[in-house]
Amino acid sequence: MQNRSSLLFVVILFSLLAGALYWITIEEETQQAPETWSAFVYAHGYNSGRYKKTDDFEDYQSCKAFATEQAKELGDVLWECGLRCRFDNSRQGFQCETMQNQE
């Protein structure tokens, strides 16, 4: 009987923990961050992982203007602008809601 109550306690404890983690995840996803754009200029190639990142542009057009100017200064390298970018520890890099590179 004592094993059943111990097992029930552990199951309830893990269920509460799982519920709390789920609730925290949902809360983070539903929070709306302000619309900010980040410019990524790939001076060493797109797949190198070395890029120049500049944040806090209010719209895509201002991000694009900055990125194209920086790209031309570095020899017409690749660039992208990302919306609501954040650092993802699991991937060890920045993840954005959307990435654009429209001329």
C-alpha positions in Angstrom: 0.0 0.0 0.0 2.9 2.4 0.8 4.4 1.7 -2.7 1.1 2.7 -4.3 0.9 6.0 -2.4 4.6 6.8 -3.2 4.0 6.0 -6.8 0.9 8.1 -6.9 2.7 11.0 -5.3 5.5 10.8 -7.9 3.1 10.6 -10.8 1.2 13.7 -9.4 4.4 15.6 -8.9 5.6 14.9 -12.4 2.2 15.8 -13.8 2.3 19.1 -12.0 5.8 19.8 -13.3 4.8 19.0 -16.9 1.7 21.2 -16.6 3.8 24.1 -15.3 6.3 23.8 -18.1 3.6 23.6 -20.7 1.9 26.7 -19.2 5.2 28.6 -19.2 5.8 27.7 -22.8 2.3 28.8 -23.9 2.7 32.1 -22.1 6.0 32.8 -23.8 4.5 32.1 -27.2 1.4 34.2 -26.7 3.4 37.3 -25.6 3.6 39.7 -28.5 7.0 41.3 -28.9 7.2 44.6 -30.7 7.9 44.4 -34.4 11.6 45.0 -34.6 13.9 44.0 -37.5 17.5 42.8 -37.4 20.0 43.1 -40.3 22.3 40.2 -41.0 25.3 40.9 -43.3 27.3 37.8 -44.2 30.8 39.1 -44.9 32.4 35.6 -44.9 29.7 33.8 -46.8 26.2 32.7 -45.9 27.1 29.3 -44.3 30.2 30.5 -42.4 28.3 31.4 -39.2 30.2 34.7 -39.1 28.0 37.7 -39.7 27.4 41.2 -38.7 24.1 41.7 -36.9 22.5 45.0 -36.2 19.2 45.3 -34.3 16.2 47.5 -33.6 15.0 48.7 -37.0 11.4 49.8 -37.0 10.5 48.4 -40.4 11.8 46.3 -43.2 12.6 49.2 -45.4 15.1 50.8 -42.9 16.6 47.4 -42.2 17.0 46.7 -45.9 18.6 50.1 -46.5 21.2 49.6 -43.8 21.9 46.0 -44.8 22.4 46.8 -48.5 24.7 49.7 -47.7 26.8 47.5 -45.4 26.8 44.7 -48.0 28.1 47.1 -50.7 30.9 48.3 -48.3 32.0 44.7 -47.8 32.1 43.9 -51.5 28.5 43.1 -52.4 28.1 40.2 -49.9 24.9 38.5 -48.9 22.4 40.0 -46.5 19.0 39.3 -44.9 16.6 41.1 -42.6 14.8 39.1 -39.8 11.7 40.0 -37.9 11.6 39.5 -34.1 14.9 37.6 -33.8 16.1 36.0 -30.6 19.0 33.8 -29.7 18.1 30.0 -29.5 20.4 28.2 -27.1 19.5 24.8 -28.5 20.6 25.7 -32.0 23.4 28.1 -30.9 22.2 30.8 -33.2 19.6 33.5 -33.9 16.1 32.4 -34.9 13.7 34.9 -36.5 10.0 34.7 -37.2 10.7 35.6 -40.8 13.7 36.3 -42.9 13.6 38.5 -46.0 16.0 39.5 -48.7 14.0 41.3 -51.4 15.7 43.6 -53.8 
